[in-house]
C-alpha cells in the first residue's frame, strides 16, 4: 500500500506542476499585453474588438483546439492577416497541410512576425507573435518542408483571410 500512495502522490504532484504552468500562461495580461508594440490597447479595448476565443489565444497565449479552424480548408490565393490589427502575416503560397490540425506555413511575410523563446510545457519552443500588436499566433518548429525547413504552426483564430483580388 505504501508504494501505491507514493505513486499517487507523484502523479498528483505532476498534475499540480503542469496545472500551475497552464494557469500561469492563461492569466490575463501574462505576455502579449505586458510588452509595448506599435499598436497597444488596454485589456478592455482588446476584449471589445476580439471574440472570447481570439482574446484567449492572442492575448493570453491559449492554444485553440486542433482541426477546428475553417482556414485549414482555405485554398484561395491571398494573405493571412492578424485578426487583431489586420497586418498581413503569411502569403497563401507559403501555406501547406502539415497534418497537425492548425494552419501551417513554411515562412512569414517579411517584417510581419516577432519571436521569443517559450519555455513552458517542460521544453523550449519558438513562439511567434504579430510584430505590430503583439498578438500571439503560435509556434515555429524545425520540421517543415523546403525551402525553409520551418513549420509555423498558427492558431487559425489569430488569422483572417484576405483573398487576392484580380
N, C-alpha and C positions, 0 to 999 in steps of 0.2 A: 504493500500500500504506500509506503514512503516513496517508492520510485514513481508511482502514478502521480502523487502530489507534486513531486519535483517536475515532472513533465508538464502537468497542468500549469504550474507556476511559471515555468519557462515560456510556455505558449502564451500565457496571459501577459507576461512582460513584453514579448514580441509584438503582440497586438497593441498594447498601450503605447509602445515606442512608435510604431507605424501610424497609429491613430493620431498621435501628437504631431507627427510630421504633416499629415493631411490637414489637421485642424489649423496648424500654423500657416500653411500655404493658402488656405481658403479664407483667412480672416480678412475683413475689409481693410483696404489700404496697405496690404502687405508689400507689394513690389511696384507695380506699374504706377500707382498713384503717388508713391513716395519719391519718385525721381522727377526731374524737370525736363520737359520736352517742349518742342516748338508750339504744340497745342496742349494746353493744360486746362483742366476743369476740376471742379470740386467733385466729391463723390456724388452729391445730389444732382449736379449737372450731368454727369455721366449716366446716372440712373434714368434721367429724363429722356436721353437720346438712344440708349441701348435697351434691348429686351433684357429680361431677367437672366436668360441663358448667356447672352452676349456679355453682360456685365460680369457674370461669374467667370467666364473664360478670359475675357480681355483685361479685366481689372483685378481679378482675384486669382488668376492663373489656374483655374479649374480646367479639366480636360473633358470635352464632350464625349458622349458615348460613340464608339465606332459604328460605322455603317449607317449613321443617322443623317448625314449631310446630303441634301439634294445635289450639291456641287460634285459629288462623286460621279454622277451621270452626265455632267455638263461636257459637251463635245464641241461646242461652237468656238470660233476664233474670237479672241478678245482679251481682256485683262481681269485679273482677280484683285480687287481693291480692298483696302482696310475698311471694315464695317463701321469703324468709329469716326474716321476722318476722310475717307474716300481716296487716300493716296494709292495710286497703282503700285501693287507689290509684286505680282507674278504674271508673266505672259502665258497665254494658253499653250503656246508651243513648248513650254518647259514642263507642262503637266504630264503625268503618266500614272498608270494604275499600279500602285505598289502592293496591292492586296492587303493592306494594313487596316483599311476601314476609314481612313482620313484622306482628304485631298493631298496629293504629293507632287512635288516639283523638284527638278534637279538643280534649279538656280532661281534666285530672285532677280528682279529688275535692278539695275544699277542704283545705288544710294537709296534703296527702299526699306531695308531692314537693319536692325541693330541686333547684336547678340551679347549674351553673357553666360557664364558658367551657371549651371543649375545642379546643385549637389544634394537634391532631395532623393528619396527612394533608394538611398544607400549606393548611389552611383553618381558619376559626373556626366552630365549631358550638356549640349549646347542649346540654350533657349533662344528663340528668335522673337522679336517684337517689332512693331511698326516704328520706324526711326522718327516719325513726326509726332505721334501721340503716345507712344509707349505701350500701345495695346498688345497684350500677349497673343502670339499667333500659334506657337507650337514649339517643336524641337527640330534640330538638324542632326542627321546621323550619317555615318560614313559607309552606308550600304546601298547607295543609289546607283543609277545607271550612268554610262558615259554621256556627255563628255566630262562631267564634274565628279562623278562617284558619290555625290551627296544626295540625301533624301530629306527634303524639307517636308516634314510631316505636320500638316497645318489643320487646326480646328476649322471646319467649314463655317461655323457660326461667326468666326472672326473675319470672314471674307464676304464680299458681294461681287457678283459677276457683271461686267460691263461688256456686252457684245460689240464686236468690231462693226463699224458702220461702213457701208460701201463707198 
